[in-house]
Amino acid sequence: MRLLNTENLKLEVKSDGTPYAILSHRWEEDEILFQDLASNQDETRNQAKQKRGYVKIEGACRQARRDGFQYIWVDTCCIDKSSSAELSEAINSMYRYYQQAEVCYAYLAGLPERTDPMNDLAFANHEWFTRGWTLQELIAPKEVLFFTERRDFDCQVIDLELSANTNRTGDWILLWKKSTMCERLSSITGIDAGVLAHTRSIESISIAERMSWAAQRVTTRVEDRAYCLLGLFGVNMPMLYGEGEKAFIRLQEEIMKDTSDESLFEWRDESADPKALTGLLATSPSMFKDSGGFFSYYDWEPRAPFFKTNQGIQITLPPQYLLR
């Protein structure tokens, strides 16, 4: 695993078990990339320091050092995206990266530093909560700390009754932490509070409900609407950028290989003609928008499993369905 040294901002390959912090953020223009930090040329590294994203990397490293971490993982620069093999491996491992991190820093850029996360709409409406990739970045880590940047160096930090909040963090301000606001985060995202608190396993949540968490989130690439959900369903599959909506179909086909939960088919395409014939698989997470209330359905009677064939999906329905 490639990690960023928080002392010198150099990339190092480290073995499993190395303690590290991890960053969750909204990608913007002028991010620091692998090539910027991997280069040994002073000119390249000096040019990287002029990028807007460099300030964010410095802030993350500064916070990690203060928390006692020598290493941090940042998706913009710890993955060599020019290598399709490395990119595919990283995306398939992303959930595990966040799961194994000691702490996750969620950087909510542009949020006013006096924001009260428990009450202010500015927190709930921040675009960090609308992105596809940040869904797993909220669920997987043991702890998530929410930060924004400090703008007024003379102002006092709002007292949120958290001792950690009295700690000024250089250019960052600590707003709150996941472990003390699971109910609030659940109301914002629709994610089960027990899943956020890690008191309930994500596998106990129906396929339809997990899909509903991603229904209103967006990604820059259409394929990423599927790829960002791999960890939530514990599946792996190769990345094929250019396949478009087929990526989400492939995701559901992979899910079918590991589960008999028929809530996978509990979706609705509001844009479709009511008389039109459609397949059993959705083409987008958005079609699960109203599926958050479905429980996992398992038929305990002996029945053939459902699976994909070259003519579609083969499924055996219970007799009561056939009599309707």
N, C-alpha and C positions, 0 to 999 in steps of 0.2 A: 504494500500500500504506500502510495506517495503522499507525504505530508509536508506541510510548510513549517519551517523552523521559525518560531515567533521571535527569536533574538536577532537573526540576520536576514530573514525573509528569503532563505534559500530552500529549494526543494530537496527532500531526502526520501529515499526508499526505506521504510521501516517494517519490521516484522509485526505479525499479529500480536496483540497484547500491549502494544505501546499506547500509553494514555494520551488522549487528544481531545480537544474541543472541536466543534464543527460549526460552520456558519450556514445560516439559512437567510436568503435575501432575494429581493426582486432584481433580476438582471436588468441592467441599463446599458446605454451606449458607453463605449470607451472602458470596458471592463479589462482587468488585468488577466492575461491569458498565460497558458503554459509556456509558450515561446518567449514571453517577456521576462520570465524569471529563470528559465532554464539556460538562457544565453550567458556565456562567459564574457561577452563583450560589454565594456563599460558604457558604450554609446547606446546599446539596446536597453540596458537597465536604466540608464538616465532618462531615456525617452519614455520608459514605462512609468517613471515617477511623475511625468507630466499628465498622465491619464487621470480622469476623474475617479476611476475605480481604485486607484492606488491609495487614496485617502481611506476608503472603506477597508481595504486590506490592512492598512496600518492600524486602524481603529480596532479591528478584530484581533490582531496580534497583540496589541497593547492590553486589551481586556483579558486575553488568554494568559499573558504573562502575569498579570495581577492576580489571576485565579490559580496560578501555579502550574500552568501547562507550557511545556516547551514546544508542543506541536499543535497545529490546527489543520483541519481539512476544509478547503474551499473549492467548490466545484468549478469555478471559472479557471483556476490555474493549476489544480492538482490532477487534472485529466488532460492528456495529450489528445485533443479532439481531431488532430490530423491523422490519427491511427484509428481506423474503423473498428479494429479488434479491441483496442483498449477502451474505446467509447462504449462498445457493446457490453464489455465486461463491467465497466463502471456503472452503467445504467441498470444492469441486472443485479448489481451488488449494492445499489444506492441505499435501499431500505436498511440493509445490514450496517452500512457505514454510519447512518444516523442512530441506529439502535445501539451500536457498540460505543458510541461517543460518550465521554463522561458528562458533557453538557452541550447543549445547542444554543447558539446565540442567534436569535431572530432579530434581524436589523430592519426596523420599520422606518425607512428613509422618509424625511420630510414631515414626520409626525411632530407636532408641537411638544416641547419638552415638559410642559405642565399638564399634559394629557392624563386624565384619570381613566385607566383602562376598564375599570369596573362600571363606569357610568357614561363616559363620553362616546358619542357616535363616531368621532374621528378615529378612534381606535378600531371599532367594529367595522368601519367602512374602508379601512386602509386596504390598498390593493394587494398586500401580502396575503390576505385571506381570500383572494379571488383567483390565485394562480394554481395551476394543476400540480406543479412539483412541490409546492409548500404543504400540500395535504399530508403526504407521508413525513415531511419534515416536522410537522406538528405532532403526529401520532407516535412515530418510532422512538424518539429520544426519551431517556429517563427523565430529563429535565430540560425545559426550554426557558431561557431568559429573554425577555423582550426589551429591546433597546431602541433609542432614537439618538440623533446627534445633538450635541449641546450647541446652542446658538448664542445665548447670552451668558458670557463667562462670569457675570457678576450676580446673576439671579440665584435664588435659593431653590433647591429641589423640592418639589411638592412631597409632603409627608404622606405616604401610603401605608403607614403602619407596618412597614417591612424594614427590618434593621438594615438589610442590604441596600435599601434605597437611599440611605444616608451617605453611601459611598460614591463620591464623584469619580467618574470613570474616564478621565481625560476628555476626549471629544465625544464620548457616549454617555447617555443617561439611562440607568436601569429603571424601567417602568414597573414591571411586575414579573412574576414567574408562573409557569404553567401549573405547577403542583398546588398553588393556592387559589387558582381561579378556574378550575375545570368546568364548573357549572356555567360560568360566564362564557368560556370558550365554546362550550356545547351549544349555548343559545345562539352564538354567532355563526357557527359552522354546521350545526346539525349532527355533529359527531357525538356518539354516546359518551357521557361523562366518565363512565367506568373504563372505557377504552383509553381515554386521555389520561386517566389516573393510573393506568396499568393495573387496575383491580379486576378487570374483565378482559378476557382474551379476545383479540380481534377475530379469531376463528369462530367464536360463538355468535358473531353477527352475520345475518343473512347476506348472501351475495347481493340481493337487490338493495338492501340498506347501505352496504358499503359503496355500491355504485352511486347511490343518491348523494353521498357526500361530495362526489366529484361532478355532479350534474351541472352546476352553475359555475364551475371553475374553467379557466381558459388557459391555453398554451399557444405559443407562437407558431409551432409546427403542428399540423393536424395529427400527425403520427404520435406526438407526445401525449395526446389525450389518453392513449393506451399505455405507452411506455411508462408514464409516471405512476401507473397503478399496479405495476408488477408486484411490488413488495406487499401491497395490501391484500393480495390474493395468493402470495407465496408461489408464484409461477416464474418461469424463465423462458425467454424466447429471443431469437436474434433480432437485431435492429435492421429494418429495411426502409430507410428514409426514401420517400418517393411513392410508397404504396398507398398513401392517403388513408381513407376510411377502412381499408382492409386490415389495418393494424388493430383496430378495435374488434373486428371480427375474429382475428387470430387470437387476441387476448381471451375472448369468451370461449373459443375452442380449447385453449390451454386450460382454462378454469374447469371445463367439463371433464377433463381427464382426471381431475383430482377430487371432484365432489359430485354428490347426487342431489344437491340443493336445487330444486326446480324453481326457486325464486329468481334464478337467472333469467327466466322468461317473463318476469313481471315488469314490463316496461310499456310505454305508450308513445307513439309518434304522433304528436298533435298536428303536424303539418301534412300528414298523409291523407289521401282520399279515403273516406270510410269504406268504400267499395273496393279499394285496391288490395291486391294480394301481396303480402309481405312475408319475409322469412321469420323464423323464430328468434333470430339474433338481432340485437339493436346495432345501429351504425354509429352511435355516439352516446357518451355517458349522460348527455342532456335528456335522453329519453327515459331515464330513471328518476326524473325530477320528483315525481310523486310516489316513489316506491320506498320511502323511508320507513313505512309502517309494517312492512312484510317480515314475517319470521322465516327462519330456515324451514323448508318443508322436506321431510324425509319420510318415505313410505316404508314402513317396517315389514310389509308383506313382501315375499319374494317376487322380484320383478326384474326384467332385463334392464341393464343400465342404458342411458341414452348416450348417443355418440354421433359424430358426423360421418356421413358416407359420401360417395361421389354424387349422390342424388339429393343430398340435403341432410337433415337430422333425423335419425331413427329413434323413436321414443315410444314406449308402451305406456298407455294411460290406464289409470285405475278404472274398473268397470263402472263406477258411478259417473265418471266423466262421459263414458260412451253412451249412457242411457239418457243424457240430457237432450 
